[in-house]
């Protein structure tokens, strides 16, 4: 565990009592013991060190460390921290490029894997699209959303991602694109000059445009659209292009949807993160 996600407030003493799944995860899986130091991502997004104060039969108490306690604990061996990782060493990864994933829904287990990997790489929002070629059971929507939220929490804890990834409620392509448009408008009202770029990954080369060309202006946000099994339908591709999505074709083998998603995210994130070390030339 690289961090523990805390979804509740602390009491007046700076402590929190955990039970249920959180207790089982920390005590039965990670086997934490009193005195262990744990990096905790709090409700307000701040990452801080907590010490395991007590472990009982069905409950565990964590307490936010003050400077004196923290100094003492940091003088101990790394065995005093879960995995030897402390909060002060995790926020180095906070300055990441902003990426949203518009994912046409593949089979359930594939989508679970896509969500997990997207969270690990720091994707900010995931938009599951009920596309023309998706197989989607609307009756299980609530169950799926609950599972995705658990996956997000587990992936953030494992990867120490500072990004509070949000998985949107599944919707058809037109509805989801309208939702993204509304979010863009909100961003523009808060940040004048906000400049996003939207791309859609395609199996065939529709236009001779490279990813470098799309990102050469260093956009504030990149939206990546990926098809499900069978790709994106012609009607949906037309809809995406009418919403300013730029088609991008990678000169590689034909990729499965779950591979294409993480491949595209990785390519965009690498170019955005290393923007200062490359220069686009016509």
C-alpha positions as CSV (number, residue, x, y, z in Angstrom):
1,X,0.0,0.0,0.0
2,X,1.4,3.4,-1.0
3,X,-1.4,5.4,0.7
4,X,-4.7,4.7,2.5
5,X,-7.7,6.6,1.3
6,X,-9.8,8.0,4.2
7,X,-13.4,8.8,3.3
8,X,-14.5,10.3,6.7
9,X,-13.6,13.2,8.9
10,X,-11.3,13.0,12.0
11,X,-12.6,13.5,15.5
12,X,-11.4,16.5,17.7
13,X,-8.3,14.6,18.7
14,X,-7.2,14.0,15.1
15,X,-8.1,10.3,15.3
16,X,-10.4,8.0,13.4
17,X,-11.8,4.6,14.3
18,X,-12.0,2.1,11.4
19,X,-14.0,-1.1,11.1
20,X,-15.5,-3.3,8.4
21,X,-13.7,-3.5,5.1
22,X,-11.1,-0.9,6.0
23,X,-10.3,-2.8,9.2
24,X,-10.0,-6.1,7.4
25,X,-7.8,-4.6,4.7
26,X,-5.4,-2.9,7.1
27,X,-5.2,-5.7,9.8
28,X,-5.9,-8.9,7.9
29,X,-4.3,-8.1,4.6
30,X,-1.5,-5.6,5.4
31,X,-1.2,-6.8,9.0
32,X,-0.5,-3.4,10.4
33,X,0.4,-3.2,14.1
34,X,0.3,-0.5,16.7
35,X,3.1,2.0,16.1
36,X,3.1,1.5,12.3
37,X,3.2,4.7,10.2
38,X,0.7,5.0,7.3
39,X,0.5,7.7,4.6
40,X,-3.2,8.7,4.6
41,X,-5.0,10.7,1.9
42,X,-7.7,12.6,3.9
43,X,-11.1,13.8,2.8
44,X,-9.7,17.3,1.9
45,X,-7.1,15.7,-0.5
46,X,-4.2,16.4,1.8
47,X,-1.7,13.5,2.4
48,X,-0.4,13.1,5.9
49,X,1.3,10.5,8.1
50,X,-0.9,8.6,10.6
51,X,0.2,6.3,13.3
52,X,-1.7,3.1,14.2
53,X,-2.7,3.8,17.8
54,X,-4.5,0.6,18.6
55,X,-5.8,-2.6,17.1
56,X,-8.7,-4.4,18.7
57,X,-10.8,-7.4,17.6
58,X,-12.9,-5.5,15.1
59,X,-11.7,-1.9,15.2
60,X,-8.5,0.0,14.5
61,X,-7.6,3.5,15.6
62,X,-5.4,5.8,13.4
63,X,-4.2,9.2,14.6
64,X,-2.7,12.0,12.6
65,X,0.9,12.6,13.7
66,X,2.0,15.9,15.1
67,X,5.6,17.1,14.4
68,X,7.0,15.7,17.6
69,X,5.6,12.2,17.1
70,X,6.5,12.3,13.5
71,X,10.1,13.2,14.2
72,X,10.3,10.3,16.7
73,X,8.8,7.8,14.3
74,X,11.0,9.0,11.4
75,X,14.1,8.1,13.5
76,X,12.9,4.5,13.7
77,X,13.7,1.9,11.1
78,X,11.6,1.7,7.9
79,X,9.7,-1.2,9.4
80,X,7.8,1.3,11.3
81,X,6.0,2.4,8.1
82,X,3.8,0.2,6.0
83,X,6.0,-0.6,3.0
84,X,8.6,1.8,4.2
85,X,6.8,4.7,2.5
86,X,5.9,8.0,4.2
87,X,3.7,10.8,3.1
88,X,6.5,13.3,2.6
89,X,7.9,11.1,-0.2
90,X,4.7,10.7,-2.2
91,X,3.6,14.1,-3.3
92,X,6.4,14.3,-5.8
93,X,4.0,12.7,-8.3
94,X,1.3,15.4,-7.8
95,X,2.2,17.5,-10.8
96,X,0.7,15.3,-13.5
97,X,-0.9,16.1,-16.8
98,X,-4.7,16.2,-16.8
99,X,-6.2,13.4,-18.8
100,X,-9.8,12.3,-19.2
101,X,-10.7,9.0,-20.7
102,X,-13.9,8.6,-22.9
103,X,-14.1,4.8,-23.0
104,X,-16.7,2.9,-25.0
105,X,-17.7,0.1,-22.7
106,X,-16.3,-3.3,-23.5
107,X,-17.1,-6.5,-21.6
108,X,-17.3,-6.0,-17.8
109,X,-14.0,-7.5,-16.7
110,X,-12.1,-5.6,-19.4
111,X,-13.6,-2.3,-18.2
112,X,-12.6,-3.1,-14.6
113,X,-9.1,-3.5,-15.8
114,X,-9.2,-0.3,-17.9
115,X,-10.5,1.7,-14.9
116,X,-7.8,0.2,-12.6
117,X,-5.0,1.1,-14.9
118,X,-6.3,4.5,-15.7
119,X,-6.5,5.3,-12.0
120,X,-2.9,4.1,-11.5
121,X,-1.7,6.4,-14.2
122,X,-3.5,9.4,-12.8
123,X,-6.5,9.8,-15.2
124,X,-8.8,12.5,-13.7
125,X,-12.1,11.4,-15.1
126,X,-13.4,8.3,-16.8
127,X,-16.5,8.5,-19.0
128,X,-18.0,5.0,-19.7
129,X,-19.9,5.2,-23.0
130,X,-22.8,2.9,-23.8
131,X,-21.7,2.8,-27.5
132,X,-23.3,1.3,-30.5
133,X,-21.1,-1.7,-30.1
134,X,-21.2,-2.0,-26.3
135,X,-22.9,-4.8,-24.3
136,X,-24.4,-3.1,-21.3
137,X,-26.8,-4.4,-18.6
138,X,-28.6,-1.3,-17.4
139,X,-30.2,-3.2,-14.5
140,X,-26.8,-3.7,-12.9
141,X,-25.7,0.0,-13.2
142,X,-25.7,0.7,-9.5
143,X,-23.8,-2.5,-8.8
144,X,-21.2,-1.7,-11.4
145,X,-20.8,1.9,-10.1
146,X,-20.2,0.6,-6.6
147,X,-17.6,-1.9,-7.9
148,X,-15.8,0.8,-9.9
149,X,-15.6,3.0,-6.9
150,X,-14.0,0.2,-4.9
151,X,-11.5,-0.3,-7.8
152,X,-10.7,3.4,-7.8
153,X,-10.0,3.4,-4.1
154,X,-7.8,0.2,-4.3
155,X,-5.9,1.5,-7.3
156,X,-5.2,4.9,-5.6
157,X,-4.0,3.2,-2.5
158,X,-1.7,0.9,-4.4
159,X,-0.3,3.6,-6.7
160,X,-0.3,6.6,-4.3
161,X,-2.1,8.6,-7.0
162,X,-2.9,12.2,-5.7
163,X,-5.6,12.4,-8.4
164,X,-9.2,11.9,-7.1
165,X,-10.3,9.9,-10.2
166,X,-14.1,10.1,-10.9
167,X,-15.9,7.5,-12.8
168,X,-19.0,9.0,-14.4
169,X,-22.4,7.3,-14.7
170,X,-22.5,5.4,-18.0
171,X,-24.4,7.1,-20.8
172,X,-24.7,7.1,-24.6
173,X,-22.2,8.9,-26.7
174,X,-24.2,12.0,-27.4
175,X,-25.2,12.4,-23.7
176,X,-21.6,11.9,-22.6
177,X,-20.2,14.4,-25.1
178,X,-22.7,17.0,-23.9
179,X,-21.6,16.3,-20.3
180,X,-18.0,16.9,-21.3
181,X,-19.0,20.1,-23.1
182,X,-20.6,21.3,-19.9
183,X,-17.5,20.5,-17.9
184,X,-15.4,22.4,-20.4
185,X,-17.6,25.4,-20.0
186,X,-17.2,25.3,-16.2
187,X,-13.5,25.0,-16.6
188,X,-13.4,28.0,-18.9
189,X,-15.4,30.1,-16.5
190,X,-13.0,29.3,-13.7
191,X,-9.8,29.5,-15.8
192,X,-9.8,32.0,-18.7
193,X,-7.7,30.7,-21.5
194,X,-8.5,27.1,-20.7
195,X,-7.4,25.1,-23.8
196,X,-8.3,21.4,-23.9
197,X,-7.5,19.0,-26.8
198,X,-9.7,16.0,-27.6
199,X,-8.4,13.0,-29.6
200,X,-10.0,9.7,-30.7
201,X,-7.8,6.6,-31.3
202,X,-8.5,5.0,-34.7
203,X,-7.5,1.6,-36.2
204,X,-6.9,3.2,-39.6
205,X,-5.2,6.5,-40.5
206,X,-8.1,9.0,-41.2
207,X,-5.8,12.0,-41.2
208,X,-2.0,12.4,-41.4
209,X,-1.7,14.0,-37.9
210,X,0.7,13.0,-35.2
211,X,0.2,13.0,-31.5
212,X,3.0,15.6,-31.3
213,X,1.1,17.9,-33.5
214,X,-2.0,17.6,-31.3
215,X,-0.1,18.4,-28.1
216,X,2.4,20.9,-29.4
217,X,0.4,23.7,-27.8
218,X,0.7,22.0,-24.4
219,X,-3.1,21.8,-23.7
220,X,-4.4,22.2,-20.2
221,X,-6.3,18.9,-20.6
222,X,-6.4,16.0,-23.0
223,X,-9.5,13.9,-23.6
224,X,-8.8,10.5,-25.1
225,X,-11.7,8.5,-26.8
226,X,-11.3,4.7,-27.2
227,X,-13.7,2.3,-28.8
228,X,-15.0,-1.0,-27.4
229,X,-14.6,-4.4,-29.1
230,X,-15.2,-3.8,-32.8
231,X,-14.1,-0.1,-32.5
232,X,-16.2,3.0,-32.8
233,X,-19.1,3.0,-35.2
234,X,-19.1,5.3,-38.2
235,X,-22.0,7.3,-36.7
236,X,-20.2,7.8,-33.4
237,X,-17.0,8.7,-35.2
238,X,-18.9,11.4,-37.1
239,X,-20.4,12.7,-33.8
240,X,-16.9,12.8,-32.1
241,X,-15.4,14.7,-35.0
242,X,-18.3,17.2,-34.9
243,X,-17.2,17.8,-31.3
244,X,-13.6,18.6,-32.3
245,X,-12.1,15.2,-31.6
246,X,-9.0,14.7,-33.6
247,X,-8.4,11.2,-35.0
248,X,-5.1,9.7,-34.1
249,X,-3.7,6.5,-35.5
250,X,-0.6,4.8,-33.9
251,X,1.6,3.0,-36.3
252,X,1.5,-0.3,-34.4
253,X,-0.4,-3.5,-34.4
254,X,-4.1,-3.7,-33.9
255,X,-4.7,-3.3,-30.2
256,X,-7.4,-4.7,-28.0
257,X,-9.6,-2.0,-26.4
258,X,-8.0,-2.5,-22.9
259,X,-4.5,-2.3,-24.5
260,X,-5.4,0.7,-26.6
261,X,-6.7,2.7,-23.6
262,X,-3.5,2.3,-21.5
263,X,-1.3,2.7,-24.6
264,X,-3.0,6.0,-25.5
265,X,-2.9,7.3,-21.9
266,X,0.8,6.4,-21.6
267,X,1.7,8.1,-24.9
268,X,-0.1,11.3,-24.0
269,X,1.2,11.4,-20.4
270,X,4.8,10.9,-21.6
271,X,4.6,13.7,-24.1
272,X,2.9,16.1,-21.7
273,X,5.2,15.2,-18.8
274,X,8.3,15.6,-21.0
275,X,7.0,18.6,-22.9
276,X,10.0,20.7,-22.0
277,X,12.5,18.3,-23.5
278,X,11.0,18.1,-27.1
279,X,10.1,20.7,-29.7
280,X,7.7,20.3,-32.5
281,X,8.8,21.1,-36.0
282,X,6.6,21.3,-39.1
